[in-house]
Amino acid sequence: PAIKHAVTNIPVISPPPAVALPDFASYVDVKEKKSAFFEYLLPLVRFSNRLVRVDRERFKRVQSDPINLKSPEAKKISRRLNSRYRIVLERFPDLSFLEELDKRIGQIPESLALAQAAKESGWGTSRFSKQANNLFGQWCFTEGCGIIPARRSKGMTHEIQKFASVGDAIEAYVHNLNTHRAYSSMREKRHSLLKQGKSPSGSGLAITLTEYSERGAIYGQEVASLIRYNKLEKYD
C-alpha cells in the first residue's frame, strides 16, 4: 500500500517483496533463463524508478515557484534533494541548483538497467552477483565494504561492493547514473530529449556510457545491441 511522506505529503510506494537472487545457472534453456532473469529484475527496477518519481514530485513543488525558493518548505525539500543528488554550488539554493536537479532527478529506462545487469553479472551467474547481490559491478573503496576482485591490479584498493539485497544494488545503480560526474553526458541527453517531448530510449542512452567500462564506446554499443537483440525497450 502507499503511505504519505510526513514532510511533503507525497505518496511513497511500498517495495516489492524481497526475494533472493534465483539460481540462474541452473537453467538449461537459454530463453527460459533470460525470461526468468528479466521477470525477476523488472519489478525491482520499476520500484527504483518510482522512488525517483517521488523525488521528482518533491522537486516540482520547488521548481513551480522559484521566487519562493527560500521559503521554509522549499528549503527543507531543496536541502534533502541536494544531499541525495550531490550538487555542489557556491550559493544554495539558486536557479542553477534547480537546473542541475532537473537533469539529475530522472528515471533510468528499464531496458538499460536490465541490459547492464545481464551484461555485468553474466545473467545473474557471476561470483559478485551471487555473493554480494551486485549485478552492476559497482565498486567501493572502504576496506571490508565488499569482495576483493581476484584479478585486482597492484596498487588498486577498490572492492566489489556488497549489498544486502538485489533491490539495494539496483537503487545504488540508478543513483550512480543520476549523480556521478562520469555519466553527465547521459543526463544531458536524457534531459534534452525530455525537453523535446521525447521518451529517452535505453539503447540511445547506452551509447553515452563511455566511462562505465574500460572498453569505452564499445561497451555502450554492446549494451545497446543487447537491448535491441532481446527487444527490451518494450519494458520502458
Disulfide bonds with the S-S distance in Angstrom:
Cys140-Cys145 1.99
